[in-house]
Amino acid sequence: MTIHHLPTATDYDEHNELVGRTRDKLLTEIAAGISSFQRACEQLSQLRGPVEDPDFVEGRDGRDVAQFLDDGIRIGRAAYAVVHTIIDKEIPR
């Protein structure tokens, strides 16, 4: 039989601090992903505009890439909002 100690107030404080730091990192990483996709959209706009890369201008491929990037940004923003809702203990109505 293993005897486990009861958690102390310090244990709870340390755990809450760890949770807070990890949540902050999660939000930071999601935001970085969104920023990365936004920068990729800017580069794609260059390829489809002034640079005129035919592989991205002609046909549907360039439009598909643009849509995938837009969807990625939209999904990232949604994930960011959901994480904030969880952290702030808000219940969507």
Backbone bond lengths (Angstrom), bond angles and torsions (degrees), N, CA, C in turn:
res aa  C-N    CA-C-N  psi(-1)  N-CA   C-N-CA  omega(-1)  CA-C   N-CA-C  phi
1 M - - - 1.437 - - 1.524 108.96 -
2 T 1.334 115.27 129.52 1.457 120.88 179.49 1.519 109.11 -98.98
3 I 1.292 115.21 132.59 1.462 120.07 178.10 1.526 107.55 -99.38
4 H 1.324 115.66 124.64 1.460 121.94 178.57 1.519 108.81 -105.57
5 H 1.308 115.54 140.11 1.457 118.71 177.92 1.524 109.57 -76.47
6 L 1.289 116.39 152.97 1.458 121.38 176.80 1.529 108.58 -77.49
7 P 1.316 117.14 141.47 1.463 119.30 179.23 1.532 111.10 -62.75
8 T 1.303 114.86 142.20 1.461 120.32 178.19 1.523 108.98 -100.80
9 A 1.311 116.25 172.51 1.463 120.82 177.26 1.529 110.19 -60.42
10 T 1.321 116.29 -35.75 1.471 120.62 178.11 1.521 110.72 -64.01
11 D 1.339 116.74 -40.50 1.466 120.11 177.58 1.522 110.70 -59.56
12 Y 1.326 116.18 -44.10 1.460 120.11 179.45 1.529 110.72 -65.32
13 D 1.336 117.15 -41.32 1.462 120.79 178.94 1.520 111.17 -62.22
14 E 1.327 117.00 -44.10 1.463 120.92 179.13 1.517 111.35 -63.80
15 H 1.328 115.98 -40.69 1.467 119.75 178.80 1.519 110.67 -65.32
16 N 1.331 117.20 -44.33 1.467 120.60 178.98 1.521 111.14 -62.23
17 E 1.328 117.02 -37.22 1.456 120.78 177.77 1.534 110.48 -65.94
18 L 1.318 116.18 -42.91 1.466 120.69 177.81 1.524 110.83 -62.08
19 V 1.316 116.73 -43.71 1.467 121.14 178.24 1.526 109.64 -60.61
20 G 1.322 117.44 -46.03 1.468 121.30 -179.29 1.513 112.28 -61.50
21 R 1.334 117.10 -45.34 1.471 120.38 179.18 1.525 110.88 -63.45
22 T 1.327 116.41 -41.36 1.464 119.87 -178.16 1.524 110.78 -68.92
23 R 1.316 117.43 -37.56 1.469 120.43 175.94 1.518 110.58 -63.49
24 D 1.327 116.47 -42.23 1.469 119.89 177.76 1.523 110.90 -60.33
25 K 1.330 116.66 -42.42 1.465 120.81 178.35 1.526 110.85 -63.06
26 L 1.326 116.59 -40.43 1.463 120.67 178.45 1.520 110.15 -59.55
27 L 1.334 117.46 -48.64 1.464 120.59 179.24 1.528 110.95 -61.96
28 T 1.328 116.78 -40.01 1.462 120.87 179.13 1.523 111.19 -61.98
29 E 1.325 116.71 -44.03 1.471 120.62 -179.10 1.523 111.56 -67.76
30 I 1.323 117.28 -39.90 1.471 119.73 177.64 1.525 109.48 -63.10
31 A 1.337 116.56 -45.54 1.468 120.50 179.60 1.523 110.82 -61.49
32 A 1.334 117.19 -39.38 1.465 120.52 178.42 1.529 110.66 -64.04
33 G 1.311 116.75 -39.12 1.461 120.58 177.91 1.515 111.76 -63.68
34 I 1.325 115.89 -42.42 1.467 120.10 178.17 1.525 109.69 -62.10
35 S 1.328 116.35 -45.60 1.470 120.38 179.60 1.523 111.22 -61.20
36 S 1.315 116.46 -39.44 1.462 121.00 178.95 1.528 110.76 -62.41
37 F 1.318 116.64 -44.85 1.462 120.05 178.63 1.530 110.65 -64.90
38 Q 1.329 117.46 -37.26 1.467 119.97 178.22 1.525 110.94 -64.48
39 R 1.323 116.88 -41.26 1.474 119.85 176.80 1.534 110.54 -65.14
40 A 1.322 117.01 -38.44 1.464 120.14 177.42 1.533 110.32 -62.69
41 C 1.315 117.40 -38.06 1.473 120.95 176.91 1.520 110.95 -61.54
42 E 1.334 115.99 -40.01 1.462 119.53 178.37 1.533 110.86 -63.08
43 Q 1.327 117.04 -41.52 1.463 120.76 179.47 1.528 110.56 -67.44
44 L 1.318 115.63 -40.52 1.464 118.69 178.03 1.524 110.28 -63.46
45 S 1.311 117.57 -38.56 1.466 120.52 177.51 1.522 111.08 -61.25
46 Q 1.325 116.26 -36.67 1.469 119.88 176.48 1.528 110.56 -64.93
47 L 1.332 115.88 -43.97 1.465 119.83 -180.00 1.524 111.78 -65.08
48 R 1.316 116.05 -34.52 1.456 119.78 -178.02 1.519 111.99 -88.30
49 G 1.343 116.73 -11.75 1.462 121.06 -177.97 1.508 112.12 -112.05
50 P 1.338 116.39 -107.59 1.461 120.25 -172.79 1.532 114.76 -59.23
51 V 1.306 118.42 -35.14 1.475 120.80 -178.74 1.529 110.56 -75.41
52 E 1.302 117.34 -30.94 1.468 124.78 177.62 1.521 113.64 54.72
53 D 1.327 115.64 59.03 1.471 121.11 174.43 1.525 107.32 -77.37
54 P 1.331 117.91 113.87 1.468 120.34 -175.11 1.535 113.37 -59.72
55 D 1.336 117.01 -27.87 1.469 119.14 179.17 1.527 112.23 -66.86
56 F 1.329 116.80 -23.64 1.463 120.19 179.58 1.521 112.81 -106.18
57 V 1.333 116.62 -16.98 1.461 120.57 -178.96 1.530 110.91 -87.26
58 E 1.320 115.91 -46.42 1.465 120.75 -175.03 1.521 110.57 -88.37
59 G 1.310 115.81 145.43 1.461 120.77 177.55 1.522 112.96 76.05
60 R 1.302 113.97 -170.54 1.450 118.50 -173.96 1.525 114.31 -91.32
61 D 1.327 118.52 -13.12 1.459 120.55 -174.00 1.522 113.20 -57.93
62 G 1.312 117.12 -46.27 1.466 120.70 178.93 1.513 111.79 -61.64
63 R 1.341 115.87 -40.90 1.472 119.92 177.62 1.522 110.31 -65.36
64 D 1.336 116.34 -39.95 1.468 119.73 178.52 1.527 111.51 -61.79
65 V 1.328 116.40 -45.24 1.468 120.12 179.32 1.525 109.61 -61.17
66 A 1.322 117.25 -44.21 1.465 120.96 178.74 1.527 110.61 -59.63
67 Q 1.320 116.43 -42.92 1.462 119.98 -179.63 1.533 111.17 -66.58
68 F 1.334 116.68 -41.48 1.471 120.24 178.59 1.532 110.39 -62.12
69 L 1.327 116.35 -42.42 1.464 119.21 178.40 1.526 111.06 -64.83
70 D 1.334 116.46 -43.67 1.471 119.74 176.97 1.521 110.99 -60.48
71 D 1.325 116.49 -43.59 1.466 120.09 177.95 1.526 111.31 -61.83
72 G 1.332 116.60 -41.10 1.461 120.54 178.51 1.521 111.69 -61.13
73 I 1.327 116.47 -41.80 1.468 120.68 177.61 1.523 109.98 -64.00
74 R 1.306 115.73 -45.39 1.468 120.73 -179.36 1.531 110.63 -61.49
75 I 1.323 117.04 -44.96 1.467 121.33 179.78 1.527 110.35 -65.89
76 G 1.328 116.67 -40.84 1.461 120.23 177.24 1.518 112.23 -61.09
77 R 1.322 116.11 -43.01 1.471 119.95 177.59 1.524 110.99 -63.53
78 A 1.320 116.21 -39.25 1.464 119.46 178.53 1.524 110.51 -64.75
79 A 1.328 116.90 -43.62 1.464 120.34 178.44 1.521 110.51 -61.11
80 Y 1.330 116.76 -43.34 1.464 121.50 178.92 1.531 110.25 -59.16
81 A 1.330 116.07 -44.57 1.470 120.58 179.98 1.527 111.56 -64.55
82 V 1.322 117.23 -40.97 1.469 120.35 179.53 1.526 110.45 -64.84
83 V 1.327 116.87 -42.91 1.466 119.68 178.45 1.528 109.82 -60.23
84 H 1.331 116.91 -43.87 1.469 119.66 177.22 1.522 111.50 -61.40
85 T 1.313 116.65 -39.27 1.466 120.26 178.14 1.516 110.45 -61.54
86 I 1.323 117.06 -42.79 1.465 121.19 178.74 1.522 110.21 -64.50
87 I 1.321 116.71 -47.00 1.463 120.91 -178.11 1.517 111.00 -63.33
88 D 1.317 116.79 -42.76 1.461 121.30 -177.59 1.520 113.60 -83.04
89 K 1.353 115.63 0.00 1.464 122.47 179.44 1.526 112.85 56.56
90 E 1.324 114.32 35.16 1.464 119.60 177.54 1.523 109.19 -90.19
91 I 1.300 116.26 144.21 1.464 121.04 178.99 1.520 107.35 -108.73
92 P 1.350 117.12 115.61 1.466 118.42 178.53 1.523 110.74 -62.27
93 R 1.283 115.18 140.17 1.471 120.04 -179.49 1.506 109.73 -115.55
